[in-house]
Amino acid sequence: QAVAGLRGVAGEYFETLDIRLRVGRGIGETDTAQAQHVATVNEQFARQYWAGQTAIGKRLKMGAVDSPEPWRLVVGVYADVRHSGPAAPVRPEVMIPLSQAGDSLVTQWFRGLSFVVRTAGDPIMAVPMARDAVRAIDAGVPVVKPEPMAALLAASVEQSRFRSRLMVGFAALAALLALVGIY
């Protein structure tokens, strides 16, 4: 039985985050609730569970074989993404269209919804427009904690940066003590 992270995606998620599709296709607008249930997997998933085989055309299912979840056809393999920062390990991952994620899947597996917006200018200037777009779809959905990708990336390396500064500080102190001791 395979174990993997699960993400629901919609729209131009892969293009917006510049996630390269290695084989097959991504999630598209034709992947509706009435269409064939599909999924894309990352390269790590394909390597770990289908080594030496093509992942395209394979089937997978969330939960046990006898679960009510539908079988999904793998239509694409995308490049590995380190969601938790550059030092985080790459884990097997499956992405499915949000339009094909039933309520039980959303409430059991997803920890809320996030959306990404690519802008040409200052990302903070796009926040009111993004809020309006979400409000037009569902006025009851709050847009909480909008952050530019640069801030998210900086936060993901903050601990490593702190450790590096601490080591430089200790090294400088050791050099100073050595100089004083030699003097």
N, C-alpha and C positions, 0 to 999 in steps of 0.2 A: 504494500500500500504506500503510495507516494504522499509525502508531506510537503506542502508548499504554501507560500504566502499568497493571498488572494486580493486582487484589486478590481474594482469596477471602474470602467472608463467609458467616456463618451466624447463625441465630437472629434476634434483634431488633437487629442491628447499627445500622441506620439510626435506629431509635427511640432506642437507648441513647445515641448520639452526637448526637442531635437534628439529623440530616442530613435536610433537607427533600426530599421527592420532588416533582419538578415536574410530571411527566407519567407516567402508567402506574402500575405497581406495583413494589414492592421485591422482594427475594429472600425467599421464604417456605418454610415447612416442606414444602409440596407439591413443591418443586423438588428431587426426589430423583434419584439416579443413574439410575433407570429412566424418569424423566419427560423431556419435551422439554427439551433443553439450552437454557438461557436466560442472559441477561446484562443488566446495567443499565450505562448509560454516564453520565458526568457531562455537564453543560451544555457545557463546553469541547469535549468530543469531538463532541457533536452539532453545535455551531456550526462546528467545523473541518472535519468530514468530510461532514456532511449539511446544509449551510447552506440555509435556506429550505424544508427538508423535515421531515417528522416522523420521528423516530428509531424510534418504536414500530413494530414489525413488520419492521424491517430485520434483515438477517442479518450476522453476522461470524464470523470464524474465527481462532484463534491459529495463527500460522505461515503457511506458504505455502498456496496453494489446494489443493495435492495432499498436504498434511500429513494424518496420521491423526487429528488433532483434529477433533471434530465441529463442524458449523455450529451457531451459537447464535442464538436469536431474541432481539432486544432487546425487553424488556418494560417498561423504565422508564428515566426520565432523572432524575437527582438533582442537587441543587445542587452547585456547585463547592466543593471542600474544599481548604484549604491545609495539607497534611499536614506540611510542613517549617517552618511558622511563618508569621506574618502577612505578612511581606515576600516570601515565596517566590512564584514565578510559579505560576499555575494551569496544570496540564498535562492533556492528554486522559487519561481513565482509564476502565477497564472493570472492573466487579465481577461476579464469577461465584459461584454457590453452591459452597461447599467440598464439598458432597456430590456435585457434578458435576465436581470437579477430579480427574482421574486422577493416579496416582502420578507419572507423568512430568511433568505440569504442575506439581505441587507441588515436585518436586525441582529442576526447571529454572527456575521463575519465582518461587516464594515463598521468602523468606529466613527462614523460621521462622514460627511462629504467635503471634499476640497475641490477647488477648481483653480485652474491656472490660466493666466492671460498673458500673451506676449504683446509687448508694446514697443514702439519705435523710440519713444521719448522716456520721460521720467515716469516710472511705474506708479508712483504715488498719485500722479495726476489722473491715472486710469481708474482709481478706486471708486469715485462716485459713479462713473459709467458702468462699472462692473456691478455695483450695488443695484443700480437701476435695472440692469439686465436680469439679475436674479429676482428682483422684486416683480418684474413683468411676468416671469414664469410662475413664481409662487411667492406672494406677499408675506407669507408666514415664515419664510426661511430667513433667518438672520445671517448677515455676513459679518463674521467675527474675526478679528485679528488678521487683517490683510497685511502681508509682508512681501517686500521685494525678494526675489531669489537671491540677490547678493547678501541680504541680511540672513537668510536661511543658511547659505553656504558659510558665511562668517561664523555663525553659531555652531555649525557642525565641526569646525576646526578650532573652536575657542579653547577647549581643554588641552589639545595638543600644543597650541600656541602658548598657553599658560605654563605648561611643563617645560617647554623650550626656554622661555624667559627665566624660569626658576633655575634651570640648569646653568644658563649663562651667568646669572647672578652668583650662584655658588662657585662657578669656575673663576669669576672675577675676584671673589672674596678669597679663594684659595691662592690665586696668583698674588694678590696683595699681601696675604700673610706670608707667603714664600719670600716675597721681596723684602718685607720687613725683617723676616728671620735671617736672610742672607746679609742684610745691611748690618 
